[in-house]
Amino acid sequence: MAIDALAYRWPALIPLLKSRPVALIRDGQINQHALRREFMNREELMAELRMHGVTDVKEVARAYLEPSGMNSVIRVARKEPVPRVL
């Protein structure tokens, strides 16, 4: 709470006091180094992805571990087939 109060009072300190999101997946590839640094394993990551409705890592454009401890997942944009007009 004290850190939040300092960051609120002096916004210039935010980069020093607050952590940034950590990219766990980029373009369908798991960042093993980031997983180790965050003390996560592949099974825990896959469980988090399933909670977002993702079953395959290749479906993920980006996945982040947010400073709040939550995970955010950005899926690969799917190209919808263009309907054929006769």
Backbone as CSV, one residue per row, in Angstrom:
resi,resn,N_x,N_y,N_z,CA_x,CA_y,CA_z,C_x,C_y,C_z
1,MET,0.814,-1.177,0.000,0.000,0.000,0.000,0.871,1.259,0.000
2,ALA,1.976,1.193,0.686,2.880,2.338,0.734,3.466,2.632,-0.645
3,ILE,3.786,1.576,-1.394,4.337,1.761,-2.743,3.306,2.418,-3.643
4,ASP,2.051,1.978,-3.553,0.987,2.591,-4.344,0.811,4.063,-3.981
5,ALA,0.909,4.384,-2.700,0.773,5.770,-2.261,1.916,6.626,-2.808
6,LEU,3.143,6.093,-2.771,4.285,6.832,-3.325,4.115,7.058,-4.821
7,ALA,3.683,6.020,-5.538,3.500,6.130,-6.983,2.392,7.117,-7.321
8,TYR,1.365,7.168,-6.497,0.267,8.114,-6.731,0.741,9.550,-6.497
9,ARG,1.503,9.724,-5.430,1.946,11.080,-5.075,3.026,11.580,-6.023
10,TRP,3.938,10.704,-6.448,5.024,11.070,-7.349,5.016,10.133,-8.554
11,PRO,4.231,10.456,-9.585,4.115,9.592,-10.767,5.444,9.301,-11.461
12,ALA,6.431,10.162,-11.307,7.736,9.925,-11.930,8.423,8.683,-11.359
13,LEU,8.001,8.240,-10.171,8.603,7.057,-9.541,7.990,5.736,-10.023
14,ILE,6.898,5.816,-10.768,6.204,4.592,-11.193,7.132,3.599,-11.882
15,PRO,7.976,4.010,-12.844,8.861,3.017,-13.482,9.809,2.317,-12.510
16,LEU,10.154,2.984,-11.425,11.058,2.389,-10.436,10.330,1.476,-9.447
17,LEU,9.065,1.789,-9.170,8.338,1.093,-8.113,7.461,-0.050,-8.606
18,LYS,6.943,0.084,-9.808,5.974,-0.893,-10.311,6.639,-1.839,-11.304
19,SER,6.226,-3.090,-11.279,6.764,-4.045,-12.245,6.010,-3.921,-13.568
20,ARG,6.568,-4.504,-14.600,5.969,-4.475,-15.934,5.431,-5.857,-16.266
21,PRO,4.526,-5.925,-17.244,4.061,-7.241,-17.687,5.226,-8.047,-18.269
22,VAL,5.196,-9.357,-18.050,6.243,-10.250,-18.549,5.647,-11.081,-19.677
23,ALA,6.267,-11.044,-20.851,5.784,-11.811,-22.000,6.142,-13.289,-21.803
24,LEU,5.124,-14.128,-21.650,5.337,-15.565,-21.489,5.273,-16.297,-22.824
25,ILE,4.482,-15.757,-23.763,4.363,-16.346,-25.099,4.417,-15.219,-26.114
26,ARG,5.192,-15.438,-27.171,5.256,-14.503,-28.299,5.116,-15.299,-29.582
27,ASP,4.128,-14.941,-30.370,3.889,-15.579,-31.673,3.865,-17.102,-31.585
28,GLY,3.160,-17.627,-30.591,3.002,-19.071,-30.457,4.197,-19.803,-29.877
29,GLN,5.215,-19.084,-29.426,6.417,-19.690,-28.851,6.511,-19.339,-27.369
30,ILE,6.675,-20.365,-26.534,6.795,-20.149,-25.090,8.174,-19.595,-24.765
31,ASN,8.211,-18.557,-23.956,9.457,-17.958,-23.500,9.902,-18.703,-22.235
32,GLN,10.749,-19.702,-22.409,11.194,-20.549,-21.300,11.942,-19.745,-20.235
33,HIS,12.731,-18.792,-20.687,13.494,-17.965,-19.739,12.541,-17.200,-18.817
34,ALA,11.490,-16.618,-19.382,10.513,-15.874,-18.572,9.772,-16.806,-17.612
35,LEU,9.433,-18.019,-18.079,8.764,-18.980,-17.191,9.634,-19.305,-15.987
36,ARG,10.911,-19.584,-16.230,11.828,-19.902,-15.126,11.958,-18.726,-14.164
37,ARG,12.076,-17.523,-14.729,12.247,-16.328,-13.896,11.014,-16.076,-13.026
38,GLU,9.831,-16.459,-13.523,8.591,-16.259,-12.776,8.182,-17.497,-11.973
39,PHE,9.052,-18.509,-11.933,8.805,-19.750,-11.192,7.519,-20.438,-11.656
40,MET,7.347,-20.506,-12.965,6.200,-21.208,-13.563,6.722,-22.364,-14.395
41,ASN,5.888,-23.379,-14.558,6.240,-24.451,-15.474,5.207,-24.502,-16.597
42,ARG,5.466,-25.339,-17.585,4.595,-25.407,-18.758,3.172,-25.817,-18.379
43,GLU,3.020,-26.730,-17.430,1.695,-27.193,-17.022,0.870,-26.057,-16.414
44,GLU,1.518,-25.220,-15.606,0.814,-24.079,-15.023,0.410,-23.074,-16.102
45,LEU,1.298,-22.852,-17.054,0.979,-21.946,-18.162,-0.192,-22.481,-18.977
46,MET,-0.181,-23.772,-19.287,-1.271,-24.363,-20.071,-2.589,-24.284,-19.303
47,ALA,-2.562,-24.443,-17.992,-3.781,-24.317,-17.186,-4.333,-22.899,-17.286
48,GLU,-3.462,-21.913,-17.246,-3.898,-20.523,-17.393,-4.479,-20.281,-18.782
49,LEU,-3.861,-20.846,-19.806,-4.379,-20.677,-21.169,-5.760,-21.312,-21.305
50,ARG,-5.941,-22.483,-20.703,-7.250,-23.133,-20.778,-8.335,-22.285,-20.135
51,MET,-7.995,-21.566,-19.083,-8.979,-20.676,-18.454,-9.400,-19.547,-19.390
52,HIS,-8.563,-19.266,-20.381,-8.890,-18.261,-21.391,-9.470,-18.900,-22.656
53,GLY,-9.738,-20.194,-22.606,-10.322,-20.882,-23.750,-9.332,-21.273,-24.826
54,VAL,-8.060,-21.316,-24.494,-7.013,-21.655,-25.460,-6.507,-23.060,-25.161
55,THR,-6.450,-23.899,-26.201,-5.966,-25.267,-26.007,-4.623,-25.523,-26.675
56,ASP,-4.201,-24.621,-27.558,-2.939,-24.792,-28.273,-2.153,-23.483,-28.216
57,VAL,-0.884,-23.568,-27.888,-0.028,-22.392,-27.778,0.036,-21.644,-29.111
58,LYS,-0.102,-22.350,-30.210,-0.041,-21.718,-31.537,-1.196,-20.744,-31.759
59,GLU,-2.257,-20.824,-30.944,-3.397,-19.909,-31.052,-3.112,-18.554,-30.404
60,VAL,-1.954,-18.430,-29.735,-1.658,-17.240,-28.931,-0.641,-16.356,-29.643
61,ALA,-1.022,-15.096,-29.833,-0.083,-14.112,-30.373,0.834,-13.620,-29.252
62,ARG,0.224,-13.287,-28.109,0.973,-12.851,-26.927,0.240,-13.301,-25.678
63,ALA,1.004,-13.664,-24.663,0.461,-13.947,-23.338,1.396,-13.298,-22.325
64,TYR,0.817,-12.566,-21.392,1.601,-11.821,-20.410,1.215,-12.213,-18.999
65,LEU,2.194,-12.209,-18.119,1.949,-12.253,-16.686,1.944,-10.802,-16.244
66,GLU,0.783,-10.326,-15.815,0.623,-8.923,-15.446,1.167,-8.674,-14.037
67,PRO,1.497,-7.421,-13.719,2.002,-7.104,-12.375,1.042,-7.498,-11.259
68,SER,-0.243,-7.591,-11.568,-1.236,-7.979,-10.568,-1.211,-9.472,-10.269
69,GLY,-0.479,-10.245,-11.101,-0.438,-11.697,-10.944,-1.388,-12.416,-11.876
70,MET,-2.247,-11.677,-12.562,-3.178,-12.260,-13.527,-2.469,-12.454,-14.867
71,ASN,-3.021,-13.335,-15.694,-2.493,-13.539,-17.036,-3.424,-12.915,-18.054
72,SER,-2.846,-12.318,-19.078,-3.644,-11.806,-20.185,-3.191,-12.528,-21.447
73,VAL,-4.164,-12.857,-22.291,-3.888,-13.638,-23.497,-4.467,-12.902,-24.696
74,ILE,-3.638,-12.730,-25.724,-4.071,-12.139,-26.983,-3.942,-13.221,-28.038
75,ARG,-5.075,-13.596,-28.605,-5.078,-14.671,-29.594,-4.618,-14.182,-30.958
76,VAL,-4.181,-15.137,-31.768,-3.830,-14.854,-33.151,-5.108,-14.466,-33.878
77,ALA,-5.026,-13.413,-34.675,-6.199,-12.982,-35.440,-6.494,-14.023,-36.519
78,ARG,-7.704,-14.517,-36.487,-8.112,-15.504,-37.486,-8.697,-14.781,-38.680
79,LYS,-8.298,-15.214,-39.834,-8.863,-14.648,-41.047,-10.100,-15.450,-41.404
80,GLU,-11.214,-14.755,-41.396,-12.470,-15.406,-41.749,-12.533,-15.568,-43.258
81,PRO,-13.018,-16.711,-43.729,-13.122,-16.878,-45.178,-14.157,-15.904,-45.741
82,VAL,-13.819,-15.336,-46.879,-14.715,-14.400,-47.528,-15.826,-15.191,-48.213
83,PRO,-17.089,-14.862,-47.922,-18.171,-15.611,-48.563,-18.187,-15.342,-50.053
84,ARG,-18.400,-16.384,-50.795,-18.456,-16.259,-52.250,-19.854,-15.809,-52.666
85,VAL,-19.864,-14.801,-53.488,-21.127,-14.290,-54.001,-21.289,-14.811,-55.417
86,LEU,-22.398,-15.466,-55.664,-22.643,-16.004,-57.001,-23.418,-15.054,-57.853
